[in-house]
């Protein structure tokens, strides 16, 4: 047994069986300095986070539930999951130069570590938890008992599943360029019991398969910075939203991650991009991450609306939205 494992078993983490098992499996693969960083994260980091207002016991409880979901959606053992996370960490450490999109897709997005790593951020990163809360609130604020939502660049499908769990009358669509992520998101939807209301497919955010004016909410959380055709993606979001429909968008500022093609330099630049696409920005909040845990330091949370909203905007949907996907989006 490594000394780090012996120490972890004496901390508060002993109450969170799956989180502890994942950390123990990871320490078997990581170099000494990463193991020490994990000790700092689980010990001093949790203590500091608690004094900064972060609900650390709640975060670890959430982490325990997320590890259950990851085991179910991935179909992998804990040592295999740890190996996948090790691949993700190595990718993040190997450089910050932007990769061409096709290269990023082949080397990162289509690799199995990508959805697993994206999923686990909802346990480890307070900023990811904040983004999920922002999206859930944006959907709830519509006041609709029935509606249609699309999560663009849905990745592992965490946000889409949580939206459908919180809104039992809603229909949901997930779209991602990564075939691996699409398969993972479908398994997660089945595990969470929302697969009958979720349609998840491979596709391009700049060429959405949804009918014009068919959606009540479009979510684009941490995705637009990855898209080669950013203006096209924003125009497509505007097209598929109903009159008065909402777009919940989050994106990092001044990012230097290898998979990020675009780096928005200010909130004014982000607002200008949305308004140029025909979206009216209702709110734009800049959030600084005091505890980054590998994330970007600053994020924008934007809520936008299609123009010419009327009294009857955001109507209740009585029938399902029908989507005709390209043949290339069919995934078994």
C-alpha positions as CSV (number, residue, x, y, z in Angstrom):
1,X,0.0,0.0,0.0
2,X,1.4,3.4,-0.9
3,X,1.7,5.9,1.9
4,X,-0.7,8.2,0.2
5,X,-3.4,5.6,0.3
6,X,-2.8,5.0,4.0
7,X,-3.1,8.7,4.6
8,X,-6.3,9.0,2.5
9,X,-7.9,6.2,4.4
10,X,-7.5,8.2,7.6
11,X,-9.2,11.4,6.2
12,X,-12.8,12.3,5.8
13,X,-12.6,10.5,2.4
14,X,-13.0,7.1,4.1
15,X,-16.8,7.9,4.2
16,X,-16.9,8.1,0.4
17,X,-16.1,4.6,-0.8
18,X,-16.1,5.1,-4.5
19,X,-14.2,8.4,-4.5
20,X,-11.5,6.8,-2.3
21,X,-11.3,3.8,-4.6
22,X,-10.8,6.0,-7.6
23,X,-8.1,8.0,-5.9
24,X,-6.3,4.8,-4.7
25,X,-6.4,3.4,-8.2
26,X,-5.1,6.7,-9.6
27,X,-2.1,6.8,-7.2
28,X,-1.0,3.4,-8.6
29,X,-0.4,5.1,-12.0
30,X,0.6,8.7,-11.2
31,X,4.1,10.0,-10.5
32,X,5.1,11.1,-7.0
33,X,4.4,14.8,-7.6
34,X,0.8,14.1,-8.8
35,X,0.3,11.8,-5.8
36,X,1.4,14.6,-3.5
37,X,-0.9,17.0,-5.3
38,X,-3.8,14.7,-4.7
39,X,-3.0,14.6,-1.0
40,X,-3.1,18.4,-1.0
41,X,-6.3,18.5,-2.9
42,X,-8.1,16.0,-0.6
43,X,-6.6,17.4,2.6
44,X,-5.6,21.1,2.6
45,X,-7.5,21.9,-0.6
46,X,-10.8,20.7,0.9
47,X,-10.1,22.6,4.1
48,X,-9.4,25.8,2.1
49,X,-12.4,25.3,-0.1
50,X,-14.7,25.0,2.9
51,X,-13.4,28.3,4.3
52,X,-14.0,29.9,0.9
53,X,-17.7,28.9,1.1
54,X,-17.6,25.7,-0.9
55,X,-19.7,22.9,0.5
56,X,-16.9,20.3,0.5
57,X,-18.9,17.5,2.2
58,X,-21.7,18.1,-0.4
59,X,-19.1,18.1,-3.2
60,X,-17.7,14.7,-2.1
61,X,-21.3,13.3,-1.7
62,X,-22.0,14.5,-5.2
63,X,-18.7,12.9,-6.3
64,X,-19.8,9.6,-4.9
65,X,-23.0,9.7,-7.0
66,X,-21.1,10.7,-10.0
67,X,-18.6,7.8,-9.6
68,X,-21.6,5.5,-9.6
69,X,-22.8,7.0,-12.8
70,X,-19.4,6.8,-14.4
71,X,-19.1,3.1,-13.5
72,X,-22.5,2.5,-15.1
73,X,-22.1,4.6,-18.2
74,X,-18.5,3.5,-19.0
75,X,-18.9,-0.2,-18.2
76,X,-15.3,-0.1,-16.9
77,X,-13.6,-1.1,-13.7
78,X,-12.2,1.5,-11.3
79,X,-8.6,0.8,-12.3
80,X,-9.6,1.2,-16.0
81,X,-11.3,4.5,-15.2
82,X,-8.2,5.7,-13.3
83,X,-6.1,4.8,-16.4
84,X,-8.5,6.9,-18.6
85,X,-8.2,9.9,-16.3
86,X,-4.4,9.5,-16.3
87,X,-4.6,9.8,-20.1
88,X,-6.6,13.0,-19.8
89,X,-4.2,14.5,-17.3
90,X,-1.3,13.7,-19.5
91,X,-3.0,15.4,-22.5
92,X,-3.6,18.5,-20.4
93,X,0.0,18.6,-19.2
94,X,1.6,18.0,-22.6
95,X,0.9,21.4,-24.1
96,X,-1.5,24.3,-24.5
97,X,-1.0,25.1,-28.2
98,X,-4.3,25.0,-30.1
99,X,-4.7,21.8,-32.2
100,X,-6.4,21.8,-35.7
101,X,-10.0,20.6,-35.3
102,X,-9.6,17.4,-37.2
103,X,-6.5,16.5,-35.2
104,X,-8.2,17.3,-31.9
105,X,-11.2,15.2,-32.9
106,X,-9.1,12.2,-33.7
107,X,-6.6,12.5,-30.8
108,X,-9.0,13.8,-28.0
109,X,-12.7,13.9,-28.7
110,X,-13.0,10.4,-30.2
111,X,-11.0,8.9,-27.4
112,X,-12.8,7.2,-24.5
113,X,-11.0,9.2,-21.8
114,X,-12.7,12.3,-23.1
115,X,-16.3,11.7,-21.9
116,X,-15.1,10.0,-18.8
117,X,-12.9,13.0,-17.9
118,X,-15.6,15.5,-18.8
119,X,-18.0,13.6,-16.6
120,X,-15.7,13.6,-13.5
121,X,-15.3,17.4,-13.7
122,X,-18.9,17.6,-12.2
123,X,-17.5,16.0,-9.1
124,X,-14.1,17.8,-8.9
125,X,-14.6,21.3,-10.3
126,X,-16.8,23.8,-8.5
127,X,-17.0,25.8,-11.8
128,X,-18.6,22.8,-13.5
129,X,-21.1,22.4,-10.7
130,X,-21.9,26.2,-11.1
131,X,-22.4,25.8,-14.9
132,X,-24.9,23.0,-14.3
133,X,-26.8,25.0,-11.8
134,X,-26.9,28.0,-14.2
135,X,-28.3,25.7,-17.0
136,X,-30.9,24.1,-14.8
137,X,-32.1,27.5,-13.6
138,X,-32.4,28.8,-17.2
139,X,-34.6,25.9,-18.1
140,X,-36.7,26.2,-14.9
141,X,-37.2,29.9,-15.5
142,X,-39.2,29.3,-18.6
143,X,-42.0,28.1,-16.4
144,X,-43.0,25.4,-18.9
145,X,-44.3,22.0,-17.9
146,X,-43.6,20.8,-21.4
147,X,-40.8,21.9,-23.6
148,X,-37.9,21.0,-25.9
149,X,-34.2,21.5,-25.1
150,X,-31.0,20.8,-27.0
151,X,-27.6,20.4,-25.4
152,X,-25.0,21.3,-28.0
153,X,-21.7,19.6,-27.5
154,X,-23.3,17.5,-24.9
155,X,-20.2,15.4,-24.2
156,X,-21.0,12.7,-21.6
157,X,-24.6,13.9,-21.4
158,X,-24.6,15.0,-17.8
159,X,-26.4,18.3,-18.3
160,X,-29.0,16.8,-20.6
161,X,-29.8,14.0,-18.1
162,X,-30.0,16.4,-15.2
163,X,-32.3,18.7,-17.2
164,X,-34.7,15.9,-18.0
165,X,-34.7,14.6,-14.4
166,X,-35.7,18.1,-13.2
167,X,-38.3,18.6,-16.0
168,X,-40.3,15.3,-16.4
169,X,-42.5,16.8,-19.1
170,X,-39.6,17.9,-21.4
171,X,-38.1,16.4,-24.5
172,X,-34.3,16.6,-24.8
173,X,-31.8,16.4,-27.6
174,X,-28.0,16.0,-27.3
175,X,-25.5,16.7,-30.1
176,X,-21.8,16.1,-30.2
177,X,-19.1,15.7,-32.8
178,X,-17.6,12.8,-30.8
179,X,-19.1,9.4,-31.6
180,X,-17.5,8.1,-28.4
181,X,-19.3,10.8,-26.3
182,X,-22.6,10.1,-28.0
183,X,-22.5,6.4,-27.1
184,X,-21.5,7.3,-23.5
185,X,-24.3,9.9,-23.2
186,X,-26.8,7.4,-24.4
187,X,-25.7,4.9,-21.8
188,X,-25.9,7.6,-19.1
189,X,-29.4,8.6,-20.2
190,X,-30.5,4.9,-19.9
191,X,-28.8,4.6,-16.5
192,X,-30.6,7.8,-15.2
193,X,-33.9,6.6,-16.6
194,X,-34.5,9.4,-19.1
195,X,-33.6,7.6,-22.4
196,X,-37.2,7.6,-23.5
197,X,-37.2,11.4,-23.6
198,X,-33.6,11.9,-24.9
199,X,-32.4,11.8,-28.5
200,X,-28.6,11.9,-28.7
201,X,-26.8,11.9,-32.0
202,X,-23.5,12.8,-33.7
203,X,-23.5,16.1,-35.5
204,X,-22.0,19.5,-36.1
205,X,-23.0,22.4,-33.9
206,X,-22.8,24.8,-36.9
207,X,-25.3,22.7,-38.9
208,X,-28.0,21.7,-36.5
209,X,-30.5,19.0,-37.5
210,X,-33.4,20.6,-35.7
211,X,-36.3,22.3,-37.5
212,X,-36.5,26.1,-37.5
213,X,-38.2,27.6,-34.4
214,X,-38.6,24.2,-32.7
215,X,-36.8,24.5,-29.4
216,X,-37.5,26.4,-26.2
217,X,-34.0,26.3,-24.8
218,X,-30.6,25.7,-26.3
219,X,-27.7,24.9,-24.1
220,X,-24.1,25.6,-25.2
221,X,-21.9,25.1,-22.2
222,X,-18.1,25.1,-22.7
223,X,-18.6,24.2,-26.4
224,X,-18.5,27.3,-28.6
225,X,-14.7,27.8,-28.0
226,X,-14.2,24.4,-29.7
227,X,-16.3,25.0,-32.8
228,X,-14.4,26.1,-36.0
229,X,-17.4,28.0,-37.4
230,X,-18.4,30.1,-34.4
231,X,-20.6,32.6,-36.3
232,X,-22.4,29.7,-38.1
233,X,-23.0,28.0,-34.7
234,X,-24.5,31.1,-33.2
235,X,-26.8,31.7,-36.3
236,X,-27.9,28.1,-36.0
237,X,-28.8,28.6,-32.3
238,X,-30.9,31.6,-33.3
239,X,-32.6,29.7,-36.1
240,X,-33.8,26.7,-34.1
241,X,-35.1,28.7,-31.1
242,X,-38.8,29.6,-31.0
243,X,-39.8,33.2,-30.5
244,X,-38.8,34.1,-27.0
245,X,-36.7,31.0,-26.7
246,X,-33.6,31.1,-24.5
247,X,-30.0,30.2,-25.1
248,X,-27.9,29.4,-22.0
249,X,-24.2,29.8,-22.9
250,X,-21.1,29.5,-20.9
251,X,-17.5,29.9,-22.2
252,X,-14.1,30.6,-20.8
253,X,-12.3,33.9,-21.2
254,X,-8.7,34.1,-22.5
255,X,-8.3,30.4,-22.6
256,X,-5.2,28.5,-23.7
257,X,-6.4,24.9,-23.7
258,X,-5.2,22.9,-26.8
259,X,-8.7,22.0,-27.9
260,X,-10.0,25.6,-27.7
261,X,-10.0,27.2,-31.2
262,X,-11.4,30.5,-30.1
263,X,-10.5,32.7,-27.1
264,X,-13.0,35.4,-26.3
265,X,-11.1,38.2,-24.7
266,X,-13.9,40.1,-22.9
267,X,-17.6,40.0,-22.0
268,X,-18.1,42.9,-24.5
269,X,-16.7,40.7,-27.3
270,X,-19.0,37.8,-26.3
271,X,-22.1,40.0,-26.2
272,X,-21.2,41.5,-29.6
273,X,-20.9,38.0,-31.1
274,X,-24.3,36.9,-29.8
275,X,-26.0,40.2,-30.9
276,X,-24.4,39.9,-34.3
277,X,-26.1,36.5,-34.7
278,X,-29.5,38.0,-33.8
279,X,-29.7,37.0,-30.1
280,X,-30.6,39.6,-27.5
281,X,-28.4,39.2,-24.4
282,X,-30.5,39.3,-21.2
283,X,-27.6,38.8,-18.8
284,X,-23.9,38.3,-18.8
285,X,-22.0,37.4,-15.6
286,X,-18.2,37.0,-15.3
287,X,-17.2,34.4,-12.8
288,X,-13.7,34.1,-11.4
289,X,-12.7,30.6,-10.2
290,X,-10.8,30.8,-6.9
291,X,-10.4,27.0,-6.9
292,X,-9.6,26.0,-10.5
293,X,-8.7,22.4,-10.2
294,X,-7.3,22.4,-13.8
295,X,-10.1,24.6,-15.2
296,X,-9.9,28.0,-16.9
297,X,-9.7,30.9,-14.4
298,X,-12.6,33.0,-15.7
299,X,-15.9,32.0,-17.3
300,X,-18.8,33.9,-18.8
301,X,-22.4,32.9,-18.1
302,X,-24.7,34.3,-20.7
303,X,-28.4,34.1,-21.1
304,X,-29.8,35.3,-24.4
305,X,-33.2,35.3,-26.1
306,X,-34.6,35.3,-29.6
307,X,-36.1,38.8,-30.5
308,X,-39.7,39.8,-30.9
309,X,-40.9,37.8,-27.9
310,X,-44.7,38.0,-27.6
311,X,-47.2,37.4,-24.8
312,X,-47.6,33.9,-26.1
313,X,-43.8,33.2,-26.5
314,X,-42.5,29.9,-25.2
315,X,-45.7,28.0,-25.9
316,X,-46.4,24.7,-24.2
317,X,-45.5,21.9,-26.6
318,X,-48.3,19.3,-27.1
319,X,-46.4,17.1,-29.5
320,X,-42.9,15.8,-29.8
321,X,-40.3,17.6,-32.0
322,X,-39.4,15.4,-35.0
323,X,-35.8,15.5,-36.1
324,X,-34.3,14.0,-39.3
325,X,-30.7,13.3,-38.7
326,X,-28.1,12.9,-41.5
327,X,-27.1,9.3,-42.2
328,X,-23.7,10.1,-40.7
329,X,-25.3,10.8,-37.3
330,X,-26.7,7.2,-37.0
331,X,-24.7,5.4,-34.3
332,X,-25.5,1.9,-33.0
